[in-house]
Structure formats: structure tokens, C-alpha cells
Amino acid sequence: MATPPAHGASLLGRPPVTSHAEIERAGFRLFAQRGFDGTTLDAIAAEVGISRRTLLRYYDSKNDIPWGRFSETLDGFRATLVATPVDVPLHEAVHAAVLAFNRFDLDAHPSHRERMQLILTTPTLQAHSVLRYGEWRQVIAEYVALRLGLRPDDLLPRTVGQVSLALTLSAYTHWLDHPELALHDLIDTAMAGLRSYLGSA
């Protein structure tokens, strides 16, 4: 790789090779050392050994790094919902898809807990998180609308998206406070509340 020397230098002058995962690992190392607000894009780029311009080909902003490849995970979320057989009750379909969306690699680095701790507790990330939450809710609203012959901006699809997010975030908040508990079980329990909203839909 290129600079800094601590990561080795490219003697042949070839462009540095990196990945989303490498950038995320570097970012989280610096977030742990300097705090999120004290870490710049330039510092992350230097940690990886690439230019700021190259880093911005992977992530549009520093705020996107904690979210990883979120657009791709949303594509998977949408595909899971659409692939659900139509004879599955709507609340069960949404419940199961949310559980699938929130499965993660226990050996991932940074860990899922590190990501969510940063996302849910960093004030300067909250405005950006609102955008991401909106995208997540929209996937659910579109699916509910498709199943019920409604528009995504009708009240019920919007409500299901909002309620699903609230239930999931409550499970995450509890998980961060109680690391001995299993996140999957907490989300499963919380999402059971959808029956109240969609059981008769």
C-alpha cells in the first residue's frame, strides 16, 4: 500500500488496493482512539494508506462508514420480503424479514455491537441516522402496500414501517444495556408486537 509508512509503501507505484471492510476497520480503530467527532476522513484515508478522493469512492461521508454497505443490505431486505409466499400472514412476513435483516457475523470486525453502539449513542450521527431509518422503513412500507393493494405513503404501510423500526430499536437499546442477552431473541420478542397492528390485515 501507499502511505503512511506504518502500513508499508508501494515500491512499484501501483495504486493502493483496499476494500469497504478495510476502511471500516480503520475507521473504527480511529473512532475508538479519538472519538467519532475527533476522527477526520483524511485520518481514515491515511490509516488505510489511500487518498481522501479514493476513500470517497467507497463512502460518501464519514457518517456512512458506521453503517457499512447499507444500500446492499437494504436490497437483501427487500428481496427477502418479496420472496415471502403470499399465504404467509403479513405480520409474520415482516417479522421474519426483520429477524433475517438483523442476523450478523459474530466474528465480524468491527463487531455489530460496536457499530450499533456508535450509531445509537453518537449525537452527531443522529441526523444521518434519520435518513437511514427512513430508507429502512420505506422497504417495509413498500412491501405492506404491495400486499394490501395500497400506496407506500398510505397510513397503514407507513405505520407498519414506523412501528417495526420502533420495536427493533427498542430491542437494540436493551441489548446494548444488557450484553449478556441475545439480540435475535430480543428482536423476536419485540417484533411479536406487530400482531396487534397487522393480525387482521
N, C-alpha and C positions, 0 to 999 in steps of 0.2 A: 504493500500500500504506500501511499504518499505520506506526507507529513501528518502528525508530528512524528519525530524520530522514535518515540517510545513504541510506536506501532510498526516500525520498520519503514524503509524507503524503497521506492521502485527505481532500481538502478537502470532499468531499460526505458524508463519514461512512459510506460504503459498507463492508461487511465486506471484509477483505482476501482476495484471490484467491491461492491457492497450489496446489502440487501435491506429490506424493511426490518427484518429481525435484528440485524446488526445495529442499525440506527436506534431501534427501540432499546436494546441492551445498553448502548452507550448513553442514551438519554436518561434512562433510569439510574445508571451509575451516578451521573451528574446530579440528577434530582435528589438522590439520597445524600450527596455530599454538600450541595449548595442550596438545596430547596428548588422548587419549581420556578419561583419568580426570579431566583438568582442565577438561573441557567439560561444562556442565550443559544440561539440557533448556531451562531458561529462557534460556540464552545462545543456543541454536539458534533458539528461537522469536523472540527479539529480532532475530537476524541476518536471519531471513526477514521479520519485520515482522508476526508474528501472536502470539496469546496462547498460553501453555502449554496451555490447555484445547483450543484449536484444533489444536495440534500433536499432542496425544494422540488426536485423532480419526483421524490418519493412522498414527501409530505408538504402540504400547502402552508403549514404553520407549525409552530411548536405545540400549540394546543391539540393538534391532530395526533401527535405521537403517542400519548397515553391510550388513545382509542384504537391504535393498531390499524389493521386493514378493515375498517368498519364497513365500508361500502360492500366489500366482498362478503362479510358475514351477513349483511342485510340481504344480499342476493340469495344466500343459502336459506335464510329465514323465510323469505318469500317462496322459494321453491318447496320448502317443507310444507308450508301451508297449502299451496296449490296442489301438491301431490296427495293431500289427505283425501281419502274416499268420502264421497258426499253423504254416505249414510252414517258417518261419524257425527254425533251431535256437535253443534258449533262450539259450545263452551269447552268440550273435550278436545276439539281440534286445536283451538287457540292455546289451551293449557299445555297440551303435548308439544306444540311447536315452541312455546316459550321455554319449556324444560330443555328441549333439544338445543335451542339457541344458546342456553347458558351452561352447556357442557363444555369443559375446557381441559386442556392437557395439564395434569398435575405436575409434570416435570418442566413446564414452560418457564422460560426466563426472559423477561420479568414474569413473576407469578401473577395469576389472576387477582389474588388478594392485593398485591402491590398496585396493580392497575386501578382497581376499584377504590382502594384507599385514597389514591391520588385524585381520582375523578370526583369522588363524593365529598372530599374534605378540603379541596383547594379552592378558595373563593374566586381566584382569577380564572378558573376553568368553568365556572358555573354558566356564564353566558354562552360559551361554546357548547357546553353540555346540553343546554336547552335545544340547540339546533339538532344535535344527535338524537336526543329523546324524541323530537318531533319526527325525524325520519323513521325511527323505530315504531312509533305509534301509527304512522301512516301505513306501514306494511300491514299492520293488523286491521286498520280501518278499511283498506282496500279489499282485504280478504273477506271481512264481515259483509261489506257491501256486495261483493260478488255472490256470496252465499245467499243473501237475503233479497237480492234484486233492488238494492238501494244504491245511493251515491256515497262515495267515501266521506263527503262532507255533511252527510245527513247525521242527525243527532245520535242514533244508536251506534253506528260504526265509530264515530268519534268518541263516544262514551266508553265503548269497549277498549279502544286504544288507550285512553286515559286511565281507566281502571286497571288494565293489565300492567301499565307502567308503574302505577302507584303500588300495586301488590308486589311487583318484582323488586322495586326499590326498597320497600319495607323489609323484604327478606334479606336484601343485601346489607342494609343498615344493621339488622340484627346479627347477621353473620360477621360483620366487622367487629361488632361488640362482643361476640361470643365465638371465637375462632375454633373452639372445640366442637361446634356443631357443623353438620354437613349442609353446604349451600343448596345442593339439589333437593334435599328434604325440606328445607325452609321455603324454597320457591314452590315446591309441590304443594305444601300446606297452604301457602298464601294464595296461590292461583286457584285453589278449590273454591275461593270466594266468587269466581266467575259464574258459578251455577246460579247464584242469586240474580245475575243480570241477564244470562242467556239461556237458562234452563228451559224456558218455554218458547224461545225464538225459533 
